[in-house]
Amino acid sequence: MKNQQSNSRRTFLRNLGTGASALSLPLLGYADNQFVQNETSGLYSLLTNPNGEPLGQPGRKLGIALVGLGYYSKNLLAPALQETKNCRLAGIVTGTPAKAEEWMKKYNIPKENVYDYKTFDRIADNKDIDVIYVVLPNSMHEEYVVRAAQAGKHVICEKPMAITPKACQNMIDACKKANKQLAIGYRLHYEPFTKEVMRLGQEKVFGPIKFVEASDGFRIGDPTQWRMKKAMAGGGPLMDVGIYAVQGARYVTGEEPISVTAQFSPKTEPEKFKEVEETMFWQFQFPSGAVSNSTTSYTAGVERLYASCEKGWFELSPAFGYGPLKGRTSKGPIEQPVVNHQAMHMDGVCNDLLAGKKLPDHVTGGEGKRDVTLLQAIYQAAETGKKINLRA
Ligand code: NAD
């Protein structure tokens, strides 16, 4: 860190180019996140971050390339990238030529920023693309995150990070080796209602948490989609949306579970759910004594996060979708601004990348791996009928 700072100071002075007046200006401390403060001084066009990347040029936005132009890219990420301040849609990776044509026209993407899965690695030579956002089926995340890192780009990877903890570790290692940052698509960590319940729980505003109920499920449509195939999805609703309930219990308590028990429901549509679970339940126990109970399902809609504390309660419902989220406490409603989750997430990640700051741990690969490890433990508990000890 010391080296990084002195290097950034040298870069700062070199880029300012002159003597005394430059020295009287405040030096940037990347660790202190002075990005916004210094932006007002108008000095940004003169600076680079510790990676040598231009820092906060007026109007400078990081170029993002979306990999996989399915539902989430098309309906949420690309529209959000029209609103973002710190990043823009610069490129696409798709195996479907018709989609490439449509996206180039719609978003004014130059042909040289369009790749398919074979030409993907050539992104390494494209200066217009700073960040690769992997939005593919779960089992493909590992390969494309590793290739993105090897191409020398920062990476955002959708949740669940991968289908095994080992794959998560490979992704973390590849990014570390390339000296690039890896963010997970944890949009809710930038969302105001969610941040507020994290605060209420972690600061024990209503006293210690005794019990959490966190559940997320929906009725799935097309039974032929990859989400119903174990090899591609890693599992059923637990991998897809149950992960939000796992996150919810962890971020309101601010604790890591020490044991888990879990149960599969009987299948009501066995023909449809041949490879993955239909509905399941699990219970975490936390070091403080708090317990949580969760449900996830592909046949029943449910979406809530409730915490019962010694001196009151708080809840979000809806709690995990694209919003608007709604919240209440035992003292009254939770009032927070309604935001575009995807724009907040990408802007938040890119703000740190532009400033050369390390991303907060709770949105990175380490957090993604912790969740995938817990998802596997939940399956193990349900399959064995045993309480699984999660203490390392
Ligand atoms: P989708 O099926 O709509 O899109 C997947 C894309 O991958 C498609 O464009 C498809 O053509 C492409 N693809 C490439 N190779 C493929 C292959 N071999 N098989 C299937 N598709 C292939 O899926 P989606 O809903 O966009 O989900 C993509 C990822 O985003 C998943 O990891 C999912 O969990 C995640 N997601 C996150 C959120 C969120 O709120 N953060 C919401 C939805 C999806």
Boltz pocket constraint, residues with backbone or C-beta under 6 A from the ligand:
constraints:
  - pocket:
      binder: B
      contacts: [[A, 67], [A, 68], [A, 69], [A, 70], [A, 71], [A, 72], [A, 73], [A, 95], [A, 134], [A, 135], [A, 136], [A, 137], [A, 138], [A, 158], [A, 159], [A, 160], [A, 185], [A, 187], [A, 226], [A, 239], [A, 240], [A, 320]]
      max_distance: 6.0
